[in-house]
Each structure stands twice: as structure tokens, then as C-alpha cells.
Amino acid sequence: MQDSEGCQRAQGMMVFLASVSNGLEDVLGRGAGGITFRAGKTTGLKQKVEATDTANLDHALELVWNEMCRIGMRWAFEPYKLTAEPALVATSDGRVQMKLVFRNCLVRSALFRYGHPQKLSLCLMNHGLFCGLLEKIHGGKANLEILHAGENACLKLLTVEK
């Protein structure tokens, strides 16, 4: 019973954050996304992490997952590639890129429940947190770009610059 109550409280908080996010968009306009991304990234960079891996991106992503779980954020993701693409990871000009599919996102669920569009400030806060953790664990600058925001999952392009 307690798990159900905890989930309801978390979902209620996410719906509240969705409404705050909507108000932030109205007040700050296009700047809201940058502000919330930076806030999330700062939070990720300030987290004390249990392990780092600057050499292996796949392992670094596992460590990011572990850290997110440790702070109570179960935002499942997995690498993705089309069958026509040659590899999961593409490297050029010192940048490493990988597509990731994110599932079971509380933010997406809250936005749908409240009737707000995706790809705005609340999504970007999550992206910032993810990027901050990845930078802390793997090093280099990280960014997530939304390629597709859907009802069941989102496809994002992760870019890491060393």
C-alpha cells in the first residue's frame, strides 16, 4: 500500500511541476528551456557519484543509470540504432554521438495527464540532470537533443564532446 501511495504522491508532484513549467513558459518564453536545462545540469554536476569512467561511454551510461536510481530517478533508457545505420556510436570532430530511447518517463506522463506539450522546460530540466551526471561521470560536455517525443517513448541524440 505504501508503494502505491508513494507513486501517487510522485505523480501528483509531477503534475504540479507540469503546471509550474507551463507557467514558466508563459512568463519567460523561449528562455525557460535554457534556464531549466541549466538548473538540471547544475544539479547533476553537484551530485556525489560513486564511480567514474572517462574511457568507455557505454559503461559511463550504466553508471549514470545507477546514479539516477540511487537518487530515486528511474528514467529508463537504452541505445538505439536503425538497422541501416552502421554502428550505435558515431564519432567525428572529437564528438561522440549515440541515439537513446527513453521510456517510462514521469515527466512525459505528467505532461500528458495535464495536457501540456513535450519538448519544453520540464523535459529540458530532466535532460540537464542527465547531462550533468554524464559529464560528472564521463567527462566532456554532454547534450541531449530530442529527435522524437512520443506517447510511449522519446528518441534523443546524445552528443559528448571531450
ZISULQUI-V251938 format. One record per backbone hydrogen bond with DSSP energy under -0.5 kcal/mol. CO is the residue of the C=O (numbers start at 1). NH is the residue of the N-H. E is the energy in kcal/mol with one decimal. If there is no record, write none. Layout:
co->{CO/CO}
nh->{NH/NH}
e->{E/E}
//
This chain:
co->{1/2/3/4/5/6/7/8/9/10/11/12/13/14/15/16/17/18/19/20/21/22/23/24/25/28/29/30/30/31/32/33/34/35/36/37/38/39/40/41/42/43/44/47/55/56/57/58/59/60/61/62/63/64/65/66/67/68/69/72/73/74/76/78/80/82/88/90/92/94/95/96/97/98/99/100/100/101/101/102/104/105/106/107/108/109/110/111/111/120/121/122/123/124/125/126/127/128/129/130/131/132/133/134/134/135/137/141/143/145/145/148/148/152/153/154/154/155/155/156/156/157/157/158/159/160/160/161}
nh->{5/6/7/8/9/10/11/12/13/14/15/16/17/18/19/20/21/22/23/24/25/26/27/28/29/31/32/33/34/35/36/37/38/39/40/41/42/43/44/45/46/47/47/49/57/60/61/62/63/64/65/66/67/68/69/70/71/73/72/74/75/76/103/101/99/85/99/97/95/162/92/160/90/158/80/102/156/78/103/154/106/109/110/111/112/113/114/115/116/124/125/126/127/128/129/130/131/132/133/134/135/136/137/138/139/139/53/161/159/147/157/150/155/104/150/102/156/147/148/100/158/145/159/98/143/96/162/141}
e->{-2.2/-2.7/-2.4/-2.2/-2.4/-2.5/-2.8/-2.5/-2.5/-2.2/-2.3/-2.2/-2.7/-2.3/-1.9/-2.3/-3.0/-2.1/-1.9/-2.5/-2.3/-1.9/-2.2/-3.0/-1.7/-1.4/-1.6/-0.5/-0.5/-2.0/-2.6/-2.5/-2.2/-2.1/-2.5/-2.8/-2.7/-1.9/-2.4/-2.8/-1.5/-0.7/-0.7/-0.7/-0.6/-2.4/-2.5/-1.6/-2.3/-2.2/-2.3/-2.4/-2.5/-2.8/-2.5/-2.3/-1.7/-3.5/-1.5/-0.7/-1.3/-0.8/-2.5/-3.0/-0.6/-1.4/-0.6/-3.2/-2.3/-1.5/-2.4/-2.8/-2.6/-3.2/-2.2/-0.5/-2.9/-1.8/-0.5/-2.0/-0.6/-2.2/-2.7/-2.7/-2.3/-2.4/-2.4/-1.4/-2.6/-2.2/-1.7/-1.5/-2.3/-2.5/-2.2/-2.5/-2.9/-2.9/-2.4/-2.5/-2.7/-2.2/-2.3/-3.6/-0.7/-1.3/-2.1/-2.9/-2.6/-0.6/-2.9/-0.6/-2.4/-0.5/-1.4/-2.8/-0.5/-2.6/-2.1/-2.9/-0.6/-2.0/-0.5/-2.1/-1.9/-2.8/-0.5/-2.6}
//
